[in-house]
Amino acid sequence: MSIIDKISELIRKQQQLEEKIDRIVQEKAPAETAQKSSVSPSPRVDLSVYEAQAREILASAREEAAKIKMEAVRKEAEADRKVGSVEEREKLVAQQRVEIEKKLADLDQLRKDQLQKLEKIASLSREEAKNLIIQAVEKSLSDEVARKIKDAEIETRATAEEKAKEILVDAMRHGAVDIVPEYSVSTLKLPDEEIKGRIIGKEGRNIRAIEVATKVEVELDETLDIRLSSFDPIRREVARRSLEKLIKDGRIQPQRIEEIVQKTQTEVDRVLFEEGEKLCHSLQVYNLHPDLVKMLGRYKFRFSYGQNMIVHTLEETKIGVAIASELKADIPIVRLACLLHDIGKIVTEEEGNHIQLGVDLLRKYRIPERVVNCVAEHHEDKPFSSIESTIVWIADAISGSRPGARYEPHEDYIKRMTDIEDTARSFPGVEEAVAYQAGREVRVIVKPDKVSDNELTVLVDKIAKKLEEEAKWAGQIKVTGIREIRAIGTAR
């Protein structure tokens, strides 16, 4: 109900109250007059009291009505004032919107005019002018470029590359081996000169008997060391164990030498089978032919680029199985192929590369063709025929190429480190570049007066891309940019 309606209702009630008071006065006056006439002789009725009360009630009602009316007028005026303020504000906003739209249109027209002038003056097309402007303001926009590079890196990590890294990292954490140099010589320390003379024998017959029985070259010098030289690690192991037994026994003569060498050969054969069986069981491969198991035992004494083949096979197989599990590939095929992929390296009776020797040997023992294909393709000599072949190749590359896994000639190591540093130094603004961690990290020091902080981020990205394009180095190379300003003052 509005204020006007309330005032009308109050006036109406006031009128009703006045009528009611008049009616009560009229009804009560005759009754009191009659009552008094019966008690005393007709006194005069005094109506002044009732009239005074009625006037007070009417005055109070009129005063209340006036207050309500004044309040209503005030509130109505305040409401009108607020409505006017809102309308004025809306007009101001509409006016400002029109001005902003006009300014935007002017700016757009100004941009078009400047582009037309630039094309006319430089005789360039729109695209050429655009490229010229971009090159001119590249330095001022270095912070924006750096931010976009970081955003792109974050987005890339958040998609497919992130999942691939998770798979590879999870697989690679299974492999962590010590560096074991590859030798073709074994050394044995003799207890004294007397034993040394016995080993040589009369006119050197004992030492010749040892060389004939073991097919290993025995070398002696002025010291008490004996060097056993052979490219066959099994023969060197047989010769070493035989000499240890002969020294302990003391009876060193040709017949005894032949007897000890034969027993040692049988003992080493048993060791080879046990090592091969242990390797198979540790990788959960069973029911292989005993001859293959025995050949796998040779891995214990065989090294490839300083990496022991048992350790390499264990590492590669665990990596391959982890990747195959993530990619839902045939795990048994990958497991067996990783175990047998280098078996051709221990085939010494025939000539040929280790891949073909291994394939021929596996087919001889009727290994499944899918496994044979993985072995034949693990160095990319043939196109990959299955995802399992690709996994075996990846696992072998990870195990062989990680830092410290294999022995590397010093000259090749120095050349790789130098090439990485030269690539980083080829960029303008670079003061120095140093490679660390076998070439897996390079730190670039820039000239602070030539390269700003934001430009440093762009420069590091360019260096990383160039190293990636060179594709001469296996694995990832971390590029760290360093910009430093030093101020030195002397107080005197």
GIMO-V753956 format. One record per pair of residues at least 12 apart in sequence whose C-alpha atoms are under 6 Angstrom apart, sorted by the first residue. I is the first residue (numbers start at 1). GAP is how many residues later the second one is. D is the distance in Angstrom with one decimal. If there is no record, write none. Layout:
I&GAP&D ; I&GAP&D
//
This chain:
3&69&5.7 ; 142&312&5.4 ; 142&313&5.5 ; 143&311&4.9 ; 146&311&5.7 ; 146&312&5.8 ; 171&148&4.5 ; 171&151&5.2 ; 172&147&5.8 ; 175&140&4.9 ; 180&126&5.2 ; 180&127&5.9 ; 181&125&4.1 ; 182&121&5.6 ; 182&124&4.3 ; 184&46&5.7 ; 184&47&5.3 ; 185&43&5.5 ; 185&44&4.5 ; 186&41&5.7 ; 186&42&5.0 ; 187&39&5.6 ; 187&40&4.6 ; 188&37&5.7 ; 188&38&5.1 ; 189&35&6.0 ; 189&36&4.7 ; 190&34&5.2 ; 206&47&5.9 ; 206&48&5.7 ; 209&45&5.6 ; 214&25&5.7 ; 216&13&6.0 ; 216&14&5.6 ; 217&12&5.1 ; 233&68&5.7 ; 242&19&5.6 ; 272&22&5.5 ; 272&25&4.2 ; 272&26&5.9 ; 273&21&4.2 ; 273&24&5.6 ; 275&22&4.7 ; 276&17&4.9 ; 276&18&5.5 ; 276&20&4.8 ; 276&21&3.7 ; 277&16&6.0 ; 305&101&5.2 ; 305&102&5.0 ; 306&100&5.2 ; 306&101&4.7 ; 307&99&5.2 ; 313&26&6.0 ; 316&79&5.2 ; 316&80&5.6 ; 316&83&5.7 ; 317&18&5.9 ; 317&21&5.1 ; 319&76&5.6 ; 320&71&6.0 ; 320&72&6.0 ; 320&75&5.1 ; 333&38&5.9 ; 334&54&5.7 ; 337&34&5.1 ; 341&34&4.7 ; 343&15&5.4 ; 344&13&4.8 ; 344&14&3.7 ; 355&21&5.9 ; 359&13&5.9 ; 374&15&4.4 ; 378&15&4.6 ; 417&18&6.0 ; 417&22&5.6 ; 421&12&5.4 ; 421&13&5.8 ; 429&17&5.7 ; 429&18&5.6 ; 429&21&5.7 ; 430&16&4.3 ; 431&14&5.6 ; 431&15&4.9 ; 431&16&5.7 ; 432&12&6.0 ; 432&13&5.1 ; 440&37&4.4 ; 441&36&5.2 ; 441&37&4.5 ; 441&38&6.0 ; 442&37&5.1 ; 443&36&5.9 ; 443&37&4.7 ; 443&38&6.0 ; 444&37&4.8 ; 444&38&6.0 ; 445&37&4.8 ; 446&37&5.6 ; 448&35&5.8
//
